[in-house]
Amino acid sequence: MLCSIIIPCRNEEKFIAHCIASIIAQEFPKNELELLIVDGMSQDTTRDIVQKYAQQYPFIKLLENPQRITPCALNIGIKAACGDIIIRMDAHATYSPDYISRCVQHLQESKADNVGGAMITLPRENTFMGQLIVAVLTSRFGVGNSDFRTETKQPKETDTVFGGCYRKEIFTRIGFFNEKLPRSQDMEFNLRLKKQGGRIILFPDVVSYYYARSDLRSFCRTNFRNGVWVVMPLKYSEIIPVSLRHFIPLLFVLSILAFGFLTVIDYCFAWVLAGLLALYLAAALYFSFRIAVNRKDWRYLLTLPLMFLSLHVLYGLGSFWALLQCLLSVDFWKNAVIISHPQKV
């Protein structure tokens, strides 16, 4: 059974070679493998690196994505794929040697529509800041019940997985990735899949290694953008394309703003605001303490609360900004009607 791997990429000269090397090292038979790297018109040496591998390994092909965004790359790859099984992979990751074979095995044996595995987050630079960012992104207090990011020991049904392994026919039934969504297109697709009765299963023995940005500026910018693209899909999708947990930072920020405003009117609300912040600080200190003990480094106890706060506030502010944009959009209100009364549309 032919398996097609699709990797969207753009300006990935620092990572693409490591990613390809980990795929070449897969135990899966190469005569049953097709690697489609869909490049978004890179301006660095990404294309040269891929072409060198393609000259050496016939199963590797370079495709072009003039639109440059991820969902377009995925759809280009899916339409060009010859395999019966489609696996989405990320250029910022490397994969354990049995990754593909386990994905294919679990997809066939479980009868699921999408399977994936655990994503082990590593710092791109082995600095203390890089380790702090990894600690935040792998903590349930930081990212909620994002199972593929945090430790899970048993297979379980979930809303989404990192990457994903699908039967190709699923795209005929469900449709392709939403090209209006530069981000969050995987969550939106998987929720469409589940809405039509599909099953998504996470298997912890399917392991990948993702390299997270290791500088504070990128961490903050990414958190804000992630918050934006939790809400912005409501403007472009006819379903609610994210889970409730993604809106918690927005509710946190709105609560701070609301009680802060009410404090100006009545000082009694200052106690409510103080209680909310105290509760958050207590939770942040608790999880920071656990991480500090596990890592045997008390610097985490002093610094992680601020990292958690920056993650949640910037994420929430991004969602708030996107919500304001959506409220001014005609498309948002049209989709709101469809979501609320699908039978009337």
C-alpha positions in Angstrom: 0.0 0.0 0.0 1.5 3.3 -1.1 1.9 6.0 1.6 2.2 9.7 0.6 3.8 12.1 3.0 3.1 15.8 2.6 5.3 18.5 4.1 4.4 22.1 3.7 7.4 24.4 4.0 8.7 27.9 3.4 12.2 29.2 4.2 13.1 26.1 6.2 16.8 25.8 5.4 17.8 25.3 9.0 15.4 22.3 9.6 14.4 20.7 6.3 17.5 18.5 5.9 17.1 17.1 9.5 13.4 16.4 8.7 14.1 14.7 5.4 16.9 12.6 6.9 14.6 11.3 9.6 12.1 10.2 6.9 14.9 8.5 4.9 15.8 6.6 8.1 12.2 5.3 8.4 11.8 1.5 8.6 8.9 1.7 6.2 9.7 0.3 2.7 10.9 3.1 0.4 9.2 1.5 -2.6 5.9 2.0 -0.8 6.7 5.6 0.1 6.2 9.0 -1.6 7.5 12.2 0.0 5.9 15.4 -1.4 7.6 18.6 -0.1 5.3 21.5 -1.1 7.4 24.7 -1.0 5.8 28.1 -0.6 8.3 29.9 -2.9 11.2 29.9 -0.4 13.7 32.8 -0.6 16.5 30.9 1.2 18.2 27.6 0.2 15.3 25.3 1.1 14.5 24.4 -2.5 18.2 23.7 -3.3 18.4 21.3 -0.3 15.2 19.5 -1.3 16.2 19.2 -4.9 19.6 17.6 -3.9 17.7 15.0 -1.9 15.2 14.4 -4.8 18.1 13.8 -7.2 19.4 11.1 -4.9 16.1 9.5 -3.7 13.4 9.0 -6.4 10.6 8.9 -3.9 11.2 12.5 -2.9 9.4 15.2 -5.0 9.4 19.0 -4.8 6.1 20.8 -5.5 5.4 24.5 -5.7 2.8 26.4 -3.6 2.4 29.9 -5.2 -0.1 30.9 -2.5 2.5 30.3 0.2 0.2 29.3 3.0 -0.1 25.9 4.7 -3.7 24.8 3.7 -2.9 25.5 0.0 0.3 23.4 0.3 -1.6 20.6 1.9 -4.3 20.6 -0.7 -1.7 20.7 -3.5 0.0 17.7 -2.0 -3.2 15.7 -1.4 -4.3 16.2 -5.0 -0.9 15.2 -6.4 -0.5 12.2 -4.0 -0.6 8.7 -5.5 -0.9 6.9 -2.1 -4.0 5.5 -0.5 -2.7 6.8 2.9 -1.8 10.5 3.5 0.5 11.5 6.3 1.0 15.2 7.1 4.4 16.0 8.6 6.0 19.3 9.7 9.3 20.6 8.5 10.2 21.8 12.1 10.1 18.2 13.3 12.0 14.9 13.1 10.5 11.5 13.5 11.3 8.2 15.2 12.3 5.5 12.8 9.0 3.6 13.2 6.8 6.6 13.0 5.3 5.9 9.5 5.0 2.1 10.0 3.2 2.6 13.4 0.9 5.3 11.8 -0.1 3.0 9.0 -0.5 0.0 11.3 -2.7 1.9 13.8 -4.8 3.4 11.0 -5.6 0.0 9.6 -6.1 -1.8 12.8 -8.1 0.8 14.7 -10.5 1.6 11.7 -10.1 5.3 12.7 -10.2 8.1 10.2 -7.1 9.9 11.5 -4.4 8.8 13.8 -1.4 10.5 15.3 0.9 10.4 18.2 2.9 12.2 20.9 4.8 15.3 20.0 8.0 15.7 22.2 8.8 19.4 22.3 12.5 20.3 22.3 14.2 23.7 22.3 15.8 24.9 19.1 18.6 26.3 21.2 19.6 24.6 24.5 19.4 27.8 26.6 17.5 28.3 29.8 15.0 30.4 28.0 14.6 27.6 25.5 14.0 25.1 28.3 11.5 27.5 29.9 9.5 27.7 26.7 9.4 24.0 26.4 8.3 23.6 30.0 5.4 26.0 29.3 4.4 24.3 26.1 4.3 20.9 27.7 2.5 21.8 30.9 -1.3 21.2 31.2 -1.5 24.5 32.9 0.1 26.2 29.9 -1.7 24.5 27.0 -4.7 22.8 28.7 -5.7 19.3 27.6 -3.8 19.3 24.4 -3.0 15.6 24.6 -0.4 15.3 21.9 1.7 18.1 23.6 1.5 16.6 27.1 2.2 13.2 28.4 -0.4 10.5 27.6 0.2 6.8 28.2 -2.8 5.1 26.6 -4.4 5.4 23.2 -7.4 7.8 23.3 -9.9 9.5 21.1 -9.2 13.2 20.8 -10.2 16.3 18.8 -6.9 16.7 16.9 -3.4 15.3 16.6 -0.1 16.6 15.5 0.3 16.0 11.8 -2.2 13.3 11.1 -2.4 10.0 9.1 -5.5 9.7 6.9 -7.0 7.5 4.3 -7.0 9.6 1.1 -10.7 8.8 0.5 -11.5 10.9 3.5 -10.8 14.1 1.6 -13.4 13.1 -1.0 -15.9 12.7 1.7 -15.0 15.6 4.0 -13.4 18.0 1.6 -10.0 19.6 1.7 -8.3 22.0 4.1 -9.9 25.4 4.3 -7.7 27.7 2.3 -9.0 30.8 4.0 -7.3 29.7 7.2 -3.5 30.3 7.2 -3.4 28.8 10.7 -5.8 26.5 12.6 -6.7 24.7 9.4 -5.9 21.3 10.9 -8.2 21.8 13.9 -11.0 23.0 11.6 -10.6 20.0 9.3 -10.5 17.5 12.2 -13.6 19.1 13.8 -15.4 18.8 10.4 -14.3 15.2 10.3 -15.7 14.5 13.8 -18.9 16.3 13.1 -19.5 13.8 10.3 -18.9 10.8 12.6 -15.1 10.4 12.1 -12.8 9.1 14.7 -9.4 10.6 15.6 -7.1 8.5 17.9 -3.9 9.4 19.5 -1.4 6.6 20.0 1.5 7.4 22.4 3.9 5.0 20.6 3.9 7.2 17.5 6.6 9.7 18.4 7.8 12.9 16.8 10.2 15.6 18.0 9.2 19.3 17.4 11.7 22.1 17.8 10.1 25.1 19.4 11.4 28.7 19.1 13.8 29.5 21.9 13.7 33.3 22.2 11.3 35.3 24.2 10.3 37.6 21.3 9.3 34.7 19.1 7.5 33.0 22.0 5.4 36.2 22.6 4.7 36.8 18.9 3.6 33.2 18.4 1.3 33.3 21.4 -0.5 36.4 20.1 -0.9 35.0 16.6 -2.1 31.7 18.0 -4.7 33.6 20.0 -5.8 35.5 16.8 -6.2 32.3 14.8 -8.3 30.6 17.5 -11.1 33.2 16.9 -10.5 34.3 13.3 -11.6 31.0 11.8 -15.1 31.9 13.0 -15.1 34.4 10.2 -14.3 31.8 7.5 -15.8 28.5 8.8 -19.4 27.3 9.0 -18.6 25.3 12.1 -17.1 26.3 15.4 -13.6 25.3 14.4 -11.9 25.1 17.8 -12.5 23.5 21.2 -13.7 25.3 24.3 -10.3 25.1 25.9 -8.9 27.5 23.2 -11.2 30.3 24.5 -10.1 30.1 28.1 -7.3 32.7 27.7 -9.8 35.0 26.1 -12.2 34.6 29.0 -9.3 35.3 31.4 -8.4 38.5 29.7 -12.0 39.7 29.3 -12.5 39.0 33.1 -9.5 41.1 34.0 -10.6 43.9 31.7 -14.2 43.8 32.9 -13.4 43.7 36.6 -10.8 46.4 36.1 -13.4 48.7 34.5 -16.0 47.9 37.2 -13.4 48.8 39.9 -13.5 52.3 38.6 -17.3 52.4 39.2 -17.3 50.5 42.5 -14.2 49.7 44.4 -15.7 46.5 45.7 -14.9 44.9 42.4 -11.2 45.4 43.2 -11.6 42.5 45.6 -13.0 40.3 42.9 -10.2 41.2 40.5 -7.6 40.6 43.3 -9.2 37.2 44.0 -9.1 36.2 40.4 -5.4 37.2 40.1 -4.5 35.5 43.4 -6.2 32.3 42.2 -4.2 32.4 38.9 -1.0 33.1 40.8 -1.6 30.2 43.1 -2.2 27.8 40.2 0.9 29.2 38.4 3.1 28.7 41.4 1.8 25.2 42.0 2.6 24.0 38.5 5.9 25.9 38.5 6.9 24.2 41.8 6.1 20.8 40.3 8.3 21.5 37.3 11.1 22.9 39.4 11.1 19.8 41.5 11.0 17.5 38.5 13.9 19.4 36.8 15.7 20.0 40.0 16.2 23.6 39.2 14.6 26.3 41.5 15.0 28.9 38.8 11.8 27.5 37.2 9.8 28.4 40.3 10.8 32.1 40.0 10.4 32.5 36.2 7.7 30.1 35.0 4.8 32.1 36.6 5.7 35.0 34.4 6.1 32.8 31.3 2.6 31.2 32.0 1.1 34.7 32.4 2.7 36.0 29.2 1.4 32.9 27.3 -2.2 33.3 28.6 -2.4 37.1 28.4 -0.9 37.4 24.9 -3.0 34.5 23.6 -6.1 36.1 25.2 -5.3 39.5 23.8 -4.8 38.0 20.3 -8.2 36.4 20.6 -9.7 39.6 21.8 -8.3 41.6 18.8 -9.6 38.9 16.4 -13.0 38.9 18.1 -13.3 42.7 17.5 -12.3 42.1 13.8 -14.9 39.4 13.5 -17.7 41.4 15.0 -17.2 44.0 12.3 -17.3 41.3 9.5 -20.4 40.4 7.6 -19.0 36.9 6.9 -18.8 36.3 10.7 -22.5 37.1 11.2 -23.4 34.9 8.2 -21.5 32.0 9.7 -23.0 32.6 13.1 -26.5 32.1 11.6 -25.3 28.9 9.9 -23.8 27.6 13.2 -26.9 28.5 15.2 -29.5 27.3 12.7 -27.8 24.8 10.3 -31.2 23.3 9.4 -32.4 26.6 8.1 -29.5 27.2 5.7 
